[in-house]
Each structure stands twice: as C-alpha cells, then as structure tokens.
Amino acid sequence: MGGDREPRREDRIFSSFADDPEMRELIGYFVEDLPQRTRSLEEAWEAADLGSLRRIAHQLKGAAGGYGFDSIGQAAGELEACARDAPAGEDRVRSIECQVRRLIDLCSRAAADMRAD
C-alpha cells in the first residue's frame, strides 16, 4: 500500500547542479561511479577495515559536495567522523553500521533517481 507509491520529487536525491549544462556530464560520471563506491564501503565494513571506511567516506564527502549532492556529502562526513572519533565498543559498531547503511542507501537512491530522469 504505502510502499508502492512513487517517491515525491522532494524525497529524491539530485545534484544541486543538475540544471547546469557544464556540470551535467561530470555529474553523470560521479553517479556512474556510485555503485562501485557503495561496494567499496560494503567491503570495508565487512572486513572491519575502519581505515578504509574513513578514507572512502572522506573521498565521497569531497566528491559528493563538489558535484552538488549535499545529503551524500553530509552522510559521508558523519560516517568519517564516527569511524574516526566514536569510542570503541558495541555502540560504536552499531553507530558505524547505521552510518554505512544510510550512506549506501543515499548513494543507491541518487543513482536510481538520476537514471529515472
């Protein structure tokens, strides 16, 4: 019922530069690379490689911000900080996992939303 509805435009993930003809091709390259970035995040998480998680999140934060995907950049920054600063323990693991899943979801949605247009 509620899960079958089409996402509202304001719920979709778009680049703030989507209407800039000079950025359109570059944004396309960034979006095409998102599935590989999400795979890298998943692999780093599964390997418990916090160094790689921080590095991937840091790179994604910069790239996403540069291409106008502010929500992805913000989520990547939060993951980077959590992986770097959260105190060790079970809460840290849960928090990092939540951040990884959130970032992967945003990247997947952005890729799907850009393909839909």
Buried (B, 14 or more C-beta within 10 A) or exposed (E): EEEEEEEEEEEBBBBEBBEEEEBEEBBEEBBEBBEEBBEBBEEBBEEEBBEBBBBBBBBBBEBBBBBBBEBBBBBBBBBBBBBEEBEEEEEBEEBBEEBBBBBBEBBBBBBBBBEEE
